[in-house]
Amino acid sequence: MNRRFENAIFRHPHQGVLLVDAKSCGILRTNDSFAAMVGRSQADLAETVCESLVHPDDLRNGRIELAKLSYGADPPVAISCRYVRPDGSHVWSRTVITRIRGTAETSAMLLIMVEDLTHLRAIEERLSLSTMVSGAVIEGTTKYQERMEELVSERTRDLVSARDEAESASRAKSAFLATVSHELRTPLNAIIGFSSLLLEDPPMEDLAEQHKQLMIIRESGEQLLTLVREILDITSIEAGRLTLQIGPLPLRDVINDQVRFAQADARSRGIDLTVEGCDESIMVLADAQRLGQVVRNLLANAIKFTDAGRVSVRAVVAGDKARIEVEDTGVGIAPERHTELFMPFQRIEESGAALRPGIGLGLAISRRLVEAMGGTIGLESQRGIGSRFWFAVPLAATRTLTLA
């Protein structure tokens, strides 16, 4: 399960949450709400078998519903059961259980959400007695039952969403590990292979060939460095350790620097790379290094996915922001993929074509950086025609910078 999402669930202030080993039913983790609900400390609950907390009369029904999960029941199962406190009192509950499939590295788990219905049970009993006295209470009981059904449906939807997100995160992790392994091996093989040729005895006499092999070694090293930087960046961002040095910057200088760095790659692929417009007077409030990184990421993607034609960069003032656009005549992207491309580990896959280099972090990092600088990012694209990626950051004249 995604760690950040798991922590958010366990901070629920009004609902008990447990993570249980699917095989042993041992409690792996619980929150303060459940511990308070059953009158035990989290330390007492650690590794406790979940069934030991349930009233004996409710165990059979619970086991039947749990058996359904082992056969892939969908949506999650919901049961009514009583939990027994140390003093012998009961907690009436609505318990919804979701199975989280295991992976090669992890075993299957059960995510259990517990809603304390003890006070509602007491109301229900009073309403039941009152019904014999007054038929008017029937309407209130009906509304109560309808509300209960709404709550159950809402909790079920939440759990289905939680399960889907957890499984999606697990698949993304597996795909990420496989991709990184491949992307590391490719340049490493080039570095090891060509450096071995250069170290042969007797030494190579063809200087042109030697220079070519050294260039391959350098480019492979740069590819590895980019990969490591992207992994470190996304790790820092996810951990909340991103630090920015915000200040006024001349936008054209940043764009020209990144275009100059990208020209060699564009020329090697026969692509015309140009700056179509950027007024030298445009000043933005941003981090110089990170702003350049975003422009560099968009240029690298545009060049990588353009087999022939052009890539152009332009910048214009749009309200209180500067909008930077990188347009290409490349393969284009289907509309349904636009949103997910800014999520980590998402890559463009072309039918019948070899997968292009990359691990799917550049756009995710760019989105986080732009948003951290007070901006927005997006794209316009059509399959087979090309793409226009854009982002907007605040103009320096629109914000007051306070220096410590």
The 8 nearest C-alpha neighbors of each residue, nearest first, counted from 0:
[[1, 165, 2, 5, 169, 168, 166, 4],
 [2, 0, 4, 3, 168, 165, 5, 169],
 [3, 1, 5, 4, 0, 6, 7, 165],
 [2, 4, 6, 5, 1, 7, 0, 237],
 [3, 5, 7, 1, 2, 6, 8, 0],
 [6, 4, 2, 8, 3, 7, 1, 9],
 [7, 5, 9, 3, 8, 4, 2, 10],
 [6, 8, 4, 10, 5, 9, 3, 11],
 [9, 7, 5, 10, 6, 11, 4, 16],
 [8, 10, 6, 11, 30, 7, 16, 5],
 [9, 11, 7, 8, 12, 6, 30, 31],
 [10, 12, 9, 8, 13, 14, 7, 15],
 [13, 11, 10, 14, 32, 31, 15, 9],
 [14, 12, 11, 32, 15, 114, 115, 33],
 [15, 13, 114, 113, 11, 32, 12, 16],
 [14, 16, 33, 113, 32, 112, 114, 30],
 [15, 17, 112, 29, 111, 30, 9, 113],
 [18, 16, 29, 111, 28, 110, 19, 112],
 [17, 19, 110, 28, 27, 109, 26, 29],
 [20, 18, 26, 109, 27, 24, 25, 108],
 [19, 21, 108, 24, 25, 22, 23, 109],
 [22, 20, 108, 24, 109, 107, 23, 19],
 [21, 23, 20, 24, 107, 108, 25, 106],
 [22, 24, 25, 20, 21, 48, 19, 26],
 [25, 23, 20, 48, 21, 19, 49, 22],
 [24, 26, 48, 46, 23, 47, 20, 19],
 [27, 25, 19, 46, 47, 28, 45, 18],
 [28, 26, 19, 18, 46, 25, 45, 20],
 [27, 29, 18, 17, 26, 45, 30, 19],
 [30, 28, 17, 16, 18, 33, 41, 31],
 [29, 31, 9, 32, 16, 33, 15, 34],
 [30, 32, 34, 33, 35, 29, 41, 15],
 [31, 33, 15, 35, 30, 34, 14, 36],
 [34, 32, 15, 36, 35, 31, 30, 16],
 [33, 35, 31, 39, 36, 37, 32, 40],
 [36, 34, 38, 32, 33, 37, 31, 39],
 [35, 37, 33, 34, 38, 32, 90, 115],
 [38, 36, 84, 34, 35, 39, 33, 82],
 [39, 37, 35, 36, 84, 34, 85, 40],
 [40, 38, 34, 37, 43, 35, 41, 44],
 [39, 41, 43, 42, 34, 44, 38, 35],
 [40, 42, 44, 43, 34, 45, 39, 29],
 [41, 43, 40, 45, 44, 39, 46, 34],
 [44, 42, 40, 41, 45, 39, 47, 46],
 [43, 45, 41, 47, 42, 46, 40, 26],
 [44, 46, 42, 47, 43, 26, 41, 27],
 [47, 45, 26, 25, 27, 44, 48, 43],
 [48, 46, 44, 25, 45, 26, 49, 43],
 [49, 47, 25, 24, 50, 51, 26, 46],
 [48, 50, 51, 24, 52, 25, 47, 26],
 [49, 51, 52, 53, 48, 58, 24, 54],
 [52, 50, 49, 53, 48, 47, 54, 55],
 [51, 53, 50, 82, 83, 49, 54, 48],
 [54, 52, 82, 50, 51, 81, 83, 55],
 [53, 55, 81, 57, 56, 82, 83, 58],
 [56, 54, 58, 57, 53, 59, 51, 50],
 [55, 57, 54, 58, 59, 53, 60, 81],
 [58, 56, 55, 54, 80, 59, 60, 61],
 [57, 59, 61, 55, 60, 56, 62, 53],
 [60, 58, 62, 61, 57, 63, 56, 55],
 [59, 61, 63, 62, 58, 57, 64, 78],
 [60, 62, 58, 64, 59, 63, 65, 57],
 [63, 61, 65, 59, 64, 60, 58, 66],
 [62, 64, 60, 66, 61, 65, 59, 67],
 [65, 63, 61, 67, 66, 62, 60, 76],
 [66, 64, 62, 67, 68, 63, 61, 69],
 [65, 67, 63, 64, 69, 68, 62, 70],
 [68, 66, 65, 64, 70, 69, 72, 71],
 [69, 67, 72, 71, 70, 65, 66, 98],
 [70, 68, 66, 67, 71, 65, 72, 98],
 [71, 69, 68, 67, 72, 66, 73, 65],
 [70, 72, 68, 69, 73, 67, 98, 74],
 [71, 73, 68, 67, 70, 74, 75, 69],
 [74, 72, 75, 71, 76, 68, 159, 97],
 [73, 75, 72, 159, 76, 155, 97, 158],
 [76, 74, 97, 73, 96, 77, 72, 95],
 [77, 75, 96, 95, 64, 74, 78, 97],
 [76, 78, 95, 94, 96, 75, 93, 79],
 [79, 77, 94, 93, 80, 95, 61, 76],
 [80, 78, 93, 92, 94, 77, 81, 91],
 [81, 79, 92, 57, 91, 78, 82, 93],
 [80, 82, 91, 90, 54, 53, 89, 92],
 [81, 83, 53, 90, 52, 89, 54, 84],
 [84, 82, 89, 52, 54, 87, 88, 53],
 [83, 85, 37, 87, 86, 88, 38, 89],
 [84, 86, 87, 83, 38, 88, 39, 37],
 [87, 85, 84, 88, 83, 38, 89, 37],
 [88, 86, 84, 85, 83, 89, 82, 90],
 [87, 89, 84, 86, 83, 90, 85, 82],
 [90, 88, 83, 82, 81, 84, 91, 87],
 [91, 89, 82, 81, 117, 92, 83, 115],
 [92, 90, 81, 117, 116, 115, 80, 89],
 [93, 91, 115, 116, 114, 80, 79, 81],
 [92, 94, 79, 114, 113, 78, 95, 80],
 [95, 93, 113, 78, 77, 112, 92, 79],
 [94, 96, 77, 112, 76, 111, 78, 113],
 [97, 95, 111, 76, 75, 110, 77, 109],
 [98, 96, 75, 110, 109, 111, 99, 158],
 [97, 99, 109, 108, 100, 110, 68, 96],
 [100, 98, 108, 107, 109, 162, 101, 97],
 [99, 101, 107, 98, 108, 102, 166, 106],
 [100, 102, 107, 106, 105, 99, 103, 108],
 [101, 103, 105, 104, 106, 100, 169, 107],
 [102, 104, 105, 101, 106, 173, 107, 100],
 [105, 103, 102, 106, 101, 173, 107, 169],
 [106, 104, 102, 101, 103, 107, 100, 108],
 [105, 107, 101, 108, 102, 104, 100, 20],
 [108, 106, 101, 100, 21, 99, 20, 105],
 [107, 109, 21, 20, 99, 19, 98, 106],
 [108, 110, 98, 19, 21, 97, 18, 99],
 [109, 111, 18, 97, 96, 17, 98, 19],
 [112, 110, 96, 17, 16, 95, 109, 18],
 [111, 113, 16, 95, 15, 94, 96, 17],
 [114, 112, 94, 15, 14, 93, 16, 92],
 [113, 115, 93, 14, 92, 116, 15, 94],
 [114, 116, 92, 117, 91, 113, 90, 93],
 [117, 115, 92, 119, 91, 118, 120, 114],
 [118, 116, 91, 120, 119, 90, 115, 121],
 [117, 119, 121, 120, 116, 122, 115, 91],
 [120, 118, 122, 116, 121, 117, 123, 115],
 [119, 121, 123, 117, 118, 122, 116, 124],
 [122, 120, 118, 124, 119, 123, 125, 117],
 [123, 121, 119, 125, 120, 124, 126, 118],
 [122, 124, 120, 126, 121, 125, 119, 127],
 [125, 123, 127, 121, 126, 122, 120, 128],
 [126, 124, 122, 128, 127, 123, 129, 121],
 [127, 125, 129, 123, 128, 124, 122, 130],
 [126, 128, 124, 130, 125, 129, 123, 131],
 [129, 127, 125, 126, 130, 131, 124, 132],
 [128, 130, 126, 132, 131, 127, 125, 133],
 [129, 131, 133, 127, 132, 128, 136, 134],
 [132, 130, 129, 128, 133, 134, 127, 126],
 [133, 131, 129, 130, 134, 128, 136, 135],
 [134, 132, 130, 135, 131, 136, 129, 137],
 [133, 135, 136, 137, 130, 132, 131, 138],
 [134, 136, 133, 137, 138, 139, 130, 132],
 [135, 137, 139, 134, 138, 130, 133, 140],
 [138, 136, 140, 135, 139, 134, 141, 130],
 [137, 139, 141, 136, 140, 135, 142, 134],
 [140, 138, 142, 136, 141, 137, 143, 135],
 [139, 141, 143, 137, 142, 138, 144, 136],
 [142, 140, 144, 138, 143, 139, 145, 137],
 [143, 141, 145, 139, 140, 144, 146, 138],
 [142, 144, 140, 146, 141, 145, 139, 147],
 [143, 145, 147, 141, 146, 142, 140, 148],
 [146, 144, 142, 148, 147, 143, 141, 149],
 [145, 147, 149, 143, 144, 148, 142, 150],
 [146, 148, 144, 150, 145, 149, 143, 151],
 [149, 147, 145, 151, 146, 150, 152, 144],
 [148, 150, 146, 152, 147, 151, 153, 145],
 [151, 149, 153, 147, 148, 152, 154, 146],
 [150, 152, 148, 154, 153, 149, 155, 147],
 [153, 151, 155, 149, 150, 154, 148, 156],
 [152, 154, 150, 156, 151, 155, 149, 157],
 [153, 155, 157, 151, 156, 152, 150, 158],
 [156, 154, 152, 158, 157, 153, 151, 159],
 [157, 155, 159, 153, 158, 154, 160, 152],
 [158, 156, 154, 160, 155, 159, 161, 153],
 [157, 159, 161, 155, 160, 156, 162, 154],
 [158, 160, 156, 162, 161, 157, 163, 155],
 [159, 161, 163, 157, 158, 162, 164, 156],
 [162, 160, 158, 164, 159, 163, 165, 157],
 [161, 163, 165, 159, 160, 164, 158, 166],
 [164, 162, 160, 166, 165, 161, 167, 159],
 [163, 165, 167, 161, 166, 162, 168, 160],
 [164, 166, 0, 162, 168, 167, 163, 1],
 [165, 167, 169, 163, 168, 164, 162, 170],
 [168, 166, 164, 170, 169, 165, 163, 171],
 [167, 169, 171, 165, 166, 170, 1, 164],
 [168, 170, 166, 172, 167, 171, 165, 173],
 [171, 169, 167, 173, 172, 168, 174, 166],
 [170, 172, 168, 174, 169, 173, 175, 167],
 [173, 171, 175, 169, 170, 174, 168, 176],
 [172, 174, 170, 176, 175, 171, 177, 169],
 [175, 173, 171, 177, 172, 176, 178, 170],
 [174, 176, 172, 178, 173, 177, 171, 179],
 [177, 175, 179, 173, 178, 174, 180, 172],
 [176, 178, 174, 180, 175, 179, 173, 181],
 [179, 177, 175, 181, 180, 176, 174, 358],
 [180, 178, 182, 176, 181, 177, 183, 175],
 [179, 181, 177, 183, 178, 182, 176, 184],
 [180, 182, 178, 184, 179, 183, 185, 177],
 [181, 183, 179, 185, 180, 184, 178, 357],
 [184, 182, 180, 181, 185, 179, 186, 187],
 [183, 185, 187, 181, 182, 186, 188, 180],
 [184, 186, 188, 187, 182, 183, 181, 189],
 [187, 185, 219, 189, 188, 184, 190, 183],
 [188, 186, 190, 184, 189, 185, 191, 183],
 [187, 189, 191, 185, 186, 190, 192, 184],
 [190, 188, 186, 192, 187, 191, 193, 216],
 [189, 191, 216, 187, 188, 192, 193, 194],
 [190, 192, 188, 194, 189, 193, 195, 187],
 [193, 191, 189, 195, 190, 194, 188, 196],
 [192, 194, 196, 195, 190, 191, 212, 189],
 [193, 195, 197, 191, 196, 192, 190, 198],
 [196, 194, 198, 192, 193, 197, 191, 199],
 [197, 195, 193, 199, 194, 198, 192, 203],
 [196, 198, 194, 195, 199, 193, 203, 202],
 [199, 197, 195, 196, 194, 200, 202, 203],
 [200, 198, 196, 202, 197, 201, 195, 203],
 [201, 199, 202, 198, 203, 197, 196, 195],
 [200, 202, 199, 203, 198, 204, 197, 196],
 [203, 201, 200, 199, 204, 198, 197, 196],
 [202, 204, 205, 197, 201, 209, 199, 206],
 [203, 205, 206, 202, 209, 208, 201, 207],
 [204, 206, 208, 207, 203, 209, 210, 202],
 [207, 205, 209, 208, 204, 210, 203, 211],
 [208, 206, 210, 209, 205, 211, 212, 204],
 [209, 207, 211, 210, 206, 205, 212, 203],
 [208, 210, 206, 212, 207, 211, 205, 213],
 [209, 211, 213, 207, 208, 212, 206, 214],
 [212, 210, 208, 214, 209, 213, 207, 215],
 [211, 213, 215, 209, 214, 210, 193, 208],
 [214, 212, 216, 210, 215, 211, 217, 209],
 [213, 215, 217, 211, 212, 216, 218, 210],
 [216, 214, 212, 218, 213, 217, 219, 211],
 [215, 217, 190, 213, 219, 214, 218, 220],
 [216, 218, 220, 214, 219, 215, 213, 221],
 [219, 217, 221, 215, 220, 216, 214, 222],
 [220, 218, 186, 222, 216, 221, 217, 215],
 [219, 221, 217, 223, 222, 218, 216, 224],
 [222, 220, 224, 218, 223, 219, 225, 217],
 [221, 223, 219, 225, 220, 224, 218, 226],
 [222, 224, 226, 220, 221, 225, 227, 219],
 [223, 225, 221, 227, 226, 222, 228, 220],
 [226, 224, 228, 222, 223, 227, 221, 229],
 [225, 227, 223, 229, 224, 228, 222, 230],
 [228, 226, 224, 230, 229, 225, 231, 223],
 [229, 227, 231, 225, 230, 226, 232, 224],
 [230, 228, 232, 226, 231, 227, 225, 233],
 [229, 231, 227, 233, 232, 228, 234, 226],
 [232, 230, 228, 234, 229, 233, 235, 227],
 [233, 231, 229, 235, 234, 230, 228, 236],
 [232, 234, 236, 230, 235, 231, 237, 229],
 [235, 233, 231, 237, 232, 236, 230, 238],
 [236, 234, 240, 238, 232, 233, 237, 241],
 [235, 237, 233, 239, 241, 238, 234, 240],
 [238, 236, 234, 239, 235, 233, 240, 241],
 [237, 239, 235, 236, 240, 234, 241, 233],
 [240, 238, 236, 237, 241, 235, 234, 242],
 [239, 241, 235, 238, 236, 242, 237, 234],
 [240, 242, 236, 239, 235, 243, 238, 232],
 [243, 241, 240, 244, 239, 236, 235, 371],
 [244, 242, 286, 245, 241, 289, 372, 371],
 [243, 245, 286, 246, 242, 285, 287, 288],
 [246, 244, 286, 285, 243, 284, 247, 372],
 [245, 247, 284, 285, 286, 248, 244, 400],
 [246, 248, 284, 283, 395, 282, 285, 249],
 [249, 247, 282, 283, 250, 284, 246, 285],
 [250, 248, 282, 251, 252, 281, 283, 279],
 [249, 251, 253, 252, 282, 248, 281, 283],
 [250, 252, 254, 253, 279, 249, 277, 255],
 [253, 251, 255, 250, 254, 249, 256, 279],
 [254, 252, 256, 250, 251, 255, 291, 257],
 [253, 255, 251, 257, 256, 252, 258, 250],
 [254, 256, 258, 252, 257, 253, 251, 259],
 [257, 255, 259, 253, 254, 258, 252, 260],
 [256, 258, 260, 254, 259, 255, 295, 261],
 [259, 257, 261, 255, 260, 256, 262, 254],
 [260, 258, 256, 262, 257, 261, 255, 263],
 [259, 261, 257, 258, 262, 256, 263, 264],
 [262, 260, 258, 259, 264, 263, 257, 265],
 [263, 261, 265, 259, 264, 260, 266, 258],
 [262, 264, 266, 265, 261, 267, 260, 259],
 [263, 265, 267, 262, 266, 261, 268, 302],
 [264, 266, 270, 262, 268, 263, 267, 302],
 [267, 265, 269, 263, 268, 264, 270, 262],
 [266, 268, 264, 265, 269, 263, 270, 262],
 [269, 267, 265, 266, 270, 264, 306, 307],
 [270, 268, 266, 267, 265, 307, 271, 308],
 [271, 269, 265, 309, 308, 268, 266, 307],
 [270, 272, 309, 310, 308, 273, 269, 265],
 [273, 271, 310, 311, 309, 270, 265, 262],
 [274, 272, 311, 275, 312, 271, 310, 258],
 [275, 273, 312, 311, 276, 313, 272, 277],
 [276, 274, 313, 312, 273, 311, 277, 314],
 [275, 277, 313, 274, 314, 278, 312, 315],
 [276, 278, 314, 251, 313, 279, 315, 275],
 [279, 277, 280, 281, 276, 251, 314, 315],
 [278, 280, 281, 251, 277, 249, 250, 252],
 [279, 281, 278, 282, 249, 250, 251, 277],
 [282, 280, 279, 278, 250, 249, 283, 251],
 [283, 281, 249, 248, 395, 250, 394, 247],
 [284, 282, 394, 395, 248, 247, 393, 285],
 [285, 283, 247, 395, 246, 393, 394, 245],
 [284, 286, 245, 246, 372, 283, 287, 290],
 [285, 287, 245, 244, 289, 288, 290, 243],
 [288, 286, 290, 289, 285, 291, 248, 253],
 [287, 289, 291, 290, 286, 292, 244, 285],
 [290, 288, 292, 291, 286, 287, 293, 368],
 [291, 289, 287, 293, 292, 288, 286, 294],
 [290, 292, 294, 288, 289, 293, 253, 295],
 [293, 291, 289, 295, 290, 294, 296, 288],
 [292, 294, 296, 365, 290, 295, 291, 297],
 [293, 295, 291, 297, 296, 292, 298, 290],
 [296, 294, 292, 298, 293, 297, 257, 291],
 [297, 295, 293, 299, 298, 294, 361, 292],
 [296, 298, 300, 294, 299, 295, 301, 293],
 [297, 299, 301, 295, 300, 296, 294, 302],
 [298, 300, 296, 302, 297, 301, 303, 295],
 [301, 299, 303, 297, 298, 302, 304, 296],
 [300, 302, 298, 304, 299, 303, 327, 305],
 [303, 301, 305, 299, 300, 304, 298, 265],
 [304, 302, 300, 301, 305, 299, 355, 306],
 [305, 303, 329, 301, 302, 330, 300, 306],
 [329, 304, 306, 302, 307, 303, 301, 328],
 [305, 307, 304, 329, 308, 268, 303, 270],
 [308, 306, 305, 270, 269, 309, 329, 328],
 [309, 307, 270, 328, 271, 305, 306, 310],
 [308, 310, 271, 270, 327, 272, 328, 311],
 [311, 309, 327, 272, 326, 271, 273, 301],
 [310, 312, 273, 326, 274, 272, 325, 275],
 [313, 311, 325, 274, 324, 275, 273, 326],
 [312, 314, 276, 275, 324, 277, 323, 274],
 [315, 313, 323, 277, 322, 276, 324, 321],
 [314, 316, 322, 321, 317, 277, 323, 313],
 [315, 317, 321, 320, 322, 318, 314, 319],
 [318, 316, 320, 321, 319, 322, 315, 391],
 [319, 317, 320, 316, 321, 394, 393, 322],
 [318, 320, 394, 397, 393, 317, 321, 316],
 [321, 319, 393, 394, 392, 317, 318, 391],
 [320, 322, 316, 391, 392, 315, 317, 394],
 [323, 321, 391, 315, 314, 390, 316, 317],
 [324, 322, 314, 389, 390, 313, 391, 321],
 [323, 325, 389, 313, 312, 388, 314, 326],
 [326, 324, 312, 388, 387, 311, 389, 297],
 [325, 327, 387, 311, 310, 386, 324, 388],
 [328, 326, 310, 385, 329, 386, 301, 309],
 [329, 327, 385, 308, 309, 384, 305, 386],
 [305, 328, 330, 385, 304, 327, 331, 306],
 [329, 331, 383, 385, 304, 382, 305, 384],
 [330, 332, 382, 385, 383, 381, 386, 384],
 [331, 333, 382, 381, 380, 334, 336, 330],
 [332, 334, 382, 335, 336, 381, 331, 337],
 [335, 333, 336, 337, 332, 381, 380, 382],
 [334, 336, 333, 337, 338, 339, 332, 340],
 [337, 335, 334, 339, 333, 338, 340, 332],
 [338, 336, 334, 340, 335, 339, 333, 332],
 [339, 337, 340, 336, 341, 335, 342, 377],
 [338, 340, 342, 341, 336, 337, 345, 335],
 [341, 339, 342, 345, 338, 337, 336, 346],
 [340, 342, 363, 362, 339, 338, 366, 343],
 [341, 343, 363, 339, 340, 345, 344, 362],
 [344, 342, 363, 360, 345, 359, 341, 340],
 [345, 343, 359, 360, 358, 175, 346, 342],
 [344, 346, 359, 340, 343, 342, 339, 347],
 [347, 345, 359, 348, 344, 340, 358, 357],
 [346, 348, 349, 345, 332, 340, 354, 355],
 [347, 349, 346, 354, 350, 352, 355, 353],
 [350, 348, 352, 351, 347, 354, 353, 330],
 [349, 351, 352, 348, 353, 354, 347, 330],
 [350, 352, 349, 353, 348, 354, 355, 347],
 [353, 351, 349, 350, 354, 348, 355, 347],
 [352, 354, 355, 351, 349, 348, 350, 356],
 [355, 353, 348, 352, 356, 349, 347, 357],
 [354, 356, 353, 357, 303, 304, 348, 347],
 [357, 355, 354, 182, 358, 303, 359, 353],
 [356, 358, 359, 355, 182, 346, 360, 226],
 [357, 359, 360, 344, 178, 179, 175, 346],
 [360, 358, 344, 345, 346, 357, 361, 343],
 [359, 361, 363, 343, 344, 362, 358, 364],
 [362, 360, 364, 363, 296, 359, 365, 229],
 [361, 363, 365, 341, 364, 360, 366, 340],
 [362, 364, 341, 342, 343, 360, 366, 365],
 [365, 363, 367, 361, 362, 366, 360, 368],
 [366, 364, 362, 368, 293, 363, 367, 369],
 [367, 365, 369, 363, 364, 368, 362, 370],
 [366, 368, 364, 370, 365, 369, 371, 363],
 [369, 367, 371, 365, 370, 366, 364, 372],
 [368, 370, 374, 372, 366, 371, 367, 365],
 [369, 371, 374, 373, 367, 372, 368, 375],
 [370, 372, 368, 369, 373, 367, 374, 243],
 [373, 371, 369, 370, 374, 285, 368, 392],
 [374, 372, 370, 371, 392, 369, 393, 375],
 [375, 373, 392, 370, 369, 391, 372, 393],
 [376, 374, 391, 390, 370, 369, 392, 377],
 [375, 377, 390, 389, 366, 391, 369, 374],
 [378, 376, 389, 388, 390, 375, 379, 337],
 [377, 379, 388, 387, 389, 380, 386, 337],
 [380, 378, 387, 386, 388, 377, 381, 337],
 [379, 381, 386, 332, 331, 385, 387, 378],
 [382, 380, 331, 384, 332, 333, 385, 383],
 [381, 383, 331, 332, 333, 384, 330, 380],
 [382, 384, 330, 331, 385, 381, 329, 332],
 [385, 383, 381, 331, 382, 328, 330, 329],
 [386, 384, 331, 328, 329, 327, 330, 380],
 [387, 385, 380, 331, 327, 326, 379, 388],
 [386, 388, 326, 379, 378, 325, 380, 389],
 [389, 387, 378, 325, 324, 377, 386, 326],
 [390, 388, 324, 323, 377, 376, 378, 325],
 [389, 391, 376, 323, 375, 322, 377, 324],
 [390, 392, 322, 374, 321, 375, 320, 323],
 [391, 393, 374, 320, 321, 373, 394, 322],
 [394, 392, 320, 284, 283, 319, 321, 395],
 [395, 393, 283, 320, 396, 397, 284, 319],
 [394, 396, 283, 284, 282, 397, 247, 398],
 [395, 397, 394, 398, 282, 399, 283, 319],
 [398, 396, 395, 394, 319, 393, 399, 320],
 [399, 397, 396, 395, 400, 394, 393, 284],
 [400, 398, 401, 397, 396, 395, 284, 402],
 [399, 401, 398, 402, 246, 245, 284, 247],
 [402, 400, 399, 403, 246, 398, 245, 244],
 [401, 403, 400, 246, 245, 399, 244, 247],
 [402, 401, 400, 244, 245, 246, 399, 243]]
